[in-house]
Amino acid sequence: MPPVQPMLAKAVAGVPDPARHTVGGLTGLSFEPKWDGFRCLVFKDGDEVELTSRNTKPLTRYFPELVAAAREQLPERCVLDGEVFVAVGPRLEFEVLQERIHPADSRVRMLSEKTPASFVAFDLLALGEESYVDRPFAERRAALVDALSGLTGPCYLTRTTDDPEVAERWFHQFEGAGLDGVIAKPLGAPYAPNGRTMMKIKHERTADVVVAGYREHKTSTPERPLLGSLLLGLYADGELQHIGVSASFTEKRRAELIEELQPLVCGIEDHPWGKWNEFLVGNPDRVPGTQSRWSQGKDLSFTPLRPERVLEVKYDAMEGRRFRHTAHFKRWRDDRDPTSCGYEQLEQPVSYDLAEVLSGGQ
């Protein structure tokens, strides 16, 4: 019964060698696509269906179409680990999925018809009267295949392989369908709630971006100012667009950075993002310092900086025209002209049809 915390993954640099992973007397790894959606545990007991998030929060009310699909397609009694996603055409669209988390039931119902979600299962916690959490993944996978074979959507069974060369090919191909990388699971490992026993191989890229401002850290004081995050931009059609943030510094580095950036501090009227009305009418998602339903009333004000310094960052993926996650500070690029930092430098994954990923779930 919920709440149950899902099993987690630790990041590794590349596709690991299955021969070097022995757990519970079993040697080898199972590889599967890393889906880009909302992690979701499905609890089903007859017509009773509950969906919970990675943080054990309820998702059921936001996806009525998946509740109906689970009743129709899944075994009578089961607990499954998987991912909720929304596909638009041949690829996943995380931005569209985010829109589904809305307080108005009428909007949730409308979106469930306009942009219906799907669920892809990749692990088994219980089936009928039996718990599978203590069994090795090889047994869980075999039982999952028997229980879910033949699904054609909106519930699916993820495909897997034990061949690292195939996993390497998936890592590069499937990104074009909006997937996030590859997951590796030791064949002999039990299901470990909240334990990082899986491995994730994610895409990592670099970009040269313009530092356009900063926010102070929550522990910053007038006596000891500390930088919280850097606001980053890229040029498009002559305008500096907000692309994301860089954070996760040590306290010592926070103090150094905020002092280093003081000579660049300027008034908002002299800043490219000072034309608030113009930006807000266009695309608020590109503007830092504006509220959204995700900010939950937080103070998003920032200190504007003259856009004169360029920073090289690491990032994993884009969400529309912004970094999906917080970018990692690599180094200053004082050799770069800020106005030369545009979107054209960003690597575009090769197009790939999501239907090809979802086929052959065995």
N, C-alpha and C positions, 0 to 999 in steps of 0.2 A: 504494500500500500504506500502511496505517496505520504510524505516527501522522501525521495531517494535522490542522492547526488550522483550525476553521471561520472563515468570514468574519464579521466583527462589524459592529455598527451604532453610530452616534452619535445622541444624543438631539437632537431638534429640537422647537420649540415648537408647531407645528401642521402640517397637511397642506401640503407644499410645492407650489409651482407648477411643473409639469412643463416649461413653456416656458423656465424659467431654469436648466435642468440639461442641459448638453451634454457628453457624454463620448465620446471616440473617434469624433467626427463624427456621433453619433446624439443627437438631442434628445428628451427625454421621460423619464418615470418609469413603472415598473410598481409598483402597490400590491397588497399582500396582507395578510391578517389576521396579527396577531402572536400566535402560539400560546403558551399558558401551560403549558409542560411541561419536559421535559429536552431540550436541544439534542442532536442525535444525527447522526453520520455513519454511513451504512450501506455496508459494503464487501461485495460479493457476487461470488464466482467459482464458478459452478456450485452445488454444495451447501454450499460454504464461505461462511459469513456471519459478519461481525464488526460489532459495534455499538460505537462509541466516543463519549465525551462531549465537551463543549465543551473540556475540559482534556485531551483525548486519552486519558482513562482508559477501560478496557473496561467496557461495559455488557452484554455478550452474556449472561452467566450470569443476569442479573436478569430477562431478558425472553425466556424460551424460546418463548413463543407468537409473538413477532415474528420470531424466527429462522425458525420454521416458515412464517409468513406470507410472509417475504421469499423463501424458497425456492420457494414456490408462485406468488407474484404478481408478483415483480419480474423484470426482464430477466436473462438468463443471466449477464452480466458487467456490473457497473455500480458506480459510487460516487455516492451520493445524500446531499444535505444536507437535514435536516428536523428534526422534533420528535416525541418520544415523549410521548403524553398518555394519561390515563385519563378516561373519561367515565362519569358516574353519572347516568342519566336524560338530561335535555336539556342538561347543561352539563359543562364540564371540572371536575375536582376535583384540585387540586395536592396537597392533603394525602394523599389516597388514593394518588397516584402516589409520594409520598415513602416510603410504607410498603414499596414494592417493593424498595428498597435494603436488603437484609437478609442477614446472613452465613449463615443456615441455608438450605441448599438445599431442605429439605422445605417451609419456609414460602414460599420463592420459588415453588415448584411449586404450592402451595395457592393463593397469591394470583394466580398466572397464570390460574387457572381461575375464582376468585371475582371478581377485579377485573381482567380482561384489558386490556392496553394496546393502543393503536393507534399507527401511525406516519403522519405526513403529510409528504410530500416537497415541498420548495419550491426546490430547486436541483440542478443536475446537474454533477458533476465529471468523470465518465468514463462511457462507454458502449461496450461491446464492446472494440475495440482503441484507441479514440480518447479522448484527453484533451480536456476542454472548458474547462479552467480559464482558458485564454487567450482564449477566445471571448467576445464581448459577451453580456450577459444576454439580449438579445432572441433570439439564436441558442440559448442554453442552454434558455430557456423553451420555444421551439418544439420542440426535440428532446425535452424532458421530457414535453411534452404527447403527442407521437407515441408515446413509449415507455410511458407510464403511463395512457393513456386507458382509461376503462372500469372503473377500480378502484372497488370498493364497500366496502372495509374487510376486514380491519383495517389494510391499507395504503391511503392516500389520496393524491391530488394536490391541493395547495392551489389555491384559486381566485385569480385575479388580475384587476385592472382597470387601464386607463390613464386612467380618468376620475377626477379629484380629487374631484368631487362624490359619486361613488359611494363613494370611499374615506372621505370625511367621514361618510357615512351608516353605513358599516361600523364606523367608529370608535365611534359611539354605540350602534348596535344590537348588535353582536357581543359587547360586554362582558356582556350579559345571559346569554350562553352560556358565560361564564367566560374569554373571550379577553382579551388584555392590551393591545390597541391595534392599530396599523397599522404595517407596514413599507413603505418606499419604496426601490426599487432603480433606479439609472440604467440605461437600456436599453443604453447603450454600454459599461458597465463590465465588465471581466473579473472572474473569481472571484479574490479576494485573501485568501488564508489569513491570519488574524489581523489583517487590515486593516479599519479602520472605514470602509468605502465605502458601506454601506447607511445609511439613516436610520430611526429609530424614533420614532413618535409615541405616547406613553403617557398614560394618564389621570393627572391630578394633582388632589388634593383637599386640603382643610384640615380640621383638627379641633382643638378645645380639649381638652387632656388634663391630667391631674394628675401632677406630678412626685413620685414616691414613693421615689426612692432614686438612688444612682449607683454605678458601678464605677470604680475608678481605672485610669488608663492604664498600659500595660505599662512605660512609661518613668518612671512616677511614683516619687519618692523622698521620704523624710521631710523632706529639706531643701527640695525643690521638689515639692510634691504637685500632680498633674495629673489632671483628670477624664478618664475614658475614654468613658463613655456614661451617659446619663440613663435611668432606668427609669420608664416611663410607665404610667398607669392610667386607667380609666374606671369609673364606678359602674354597677352593675347589681343591682337588688333590694337596695339598701342596702349592698352589699359592693364594695370597690375591687378591680377585676380587672386583672391585668397585661395590657396591650395591645401592648407592644413597647418599643423603645428609640430614642433619638436620639443620634447620634454625629457623627463627621466635623467636628471643630472644629480650629482652628489651635492651636498650642502656647500662644500668648498667651491665647486664649479659654479653653482648658482650665484654665489657672492662675486666671483671673478667676472662672470658674464655680464651681470647687471652694471658693474663698474665700467667694464670695457665698452658697453653700448651707450653710456651716458652722452658722449659727444654727438651722437646721432639723434638724440631726442628732439622732436619738433612739435609744433602745434598742429592740431588736427586740420586746421584750415590750410596748411601747407602740405598736407599729406594726400597721396593718390586716393586714399579711402575717405577723404573728407567730404566728398560729394554724396552724402548719405541718401538724400532723396532720389538721386539719379540711380544709385545702385539698388535701392530697395524696390523701386518700380521695375527694375530689370530682373535681377535674380538674387534674392536675399541669401541663398545658400552660399554665395561667394563672398559675403560680407561678414567679417568678424565683429563680435560685439552685439549681435542681434539675437533676440530670444527665439527659442523654438520649443516644441513640446519636449525635447530631450534635455534642455538646460535646467528645467525645474527651478526657475527663479534664481539661479546662480548669477553672481556678478561677472559679466563677461566683458567689462570695460578693459581697455588696453592702453598702453603707452605707445604712441606712434613714433616710428623712427624713419629718418630719411632713408629711402631705399637705395643705399649705396654699397651694401656689403652682400656678398654671395657666399652661400653655405652649401657644401655637398652633404646630402643626406641619403640614408638607406630607407627604402620603403618596399612594401610587399605587393600592394595592389591599389588600383584606383577605384573610386566609387563616383561615377560620373566624371566630373572635372576636379575632384579633390582626392587626397590620399585617404584610403579607407581607414588606416590606423595611424597612430602617432609615428612620425618619422624619426629616425635615429640620427643624431648629430655625428658626422664623420670628421669634417675638417673645414676650415675656412678656405675659400677660393678667391684670394685677393687678386688673382690673375684674370678673373672673369669680369666682363662688363655686365652690370645688372640687366641692362636692357636687352642683352643677348639671351637671357634665360627665358625660354618660351616652352610651350607645350610640345613642340615638335620633337624635343629631345627624348620624350617619354616613349619607352618601348611598348609596342602594341602586340599582344598575343595573336598568333595565327587563328583565324576563325575556325570554329569546330562546332558541329551540330550536337546539341544536348541529347537528341534522340539516340545518337550513337553511343553516348555514355550510358544511357539507361537501358540499352539493349543488352542481351546476354547476361542477365543478372546472376547466373550461376558462377 
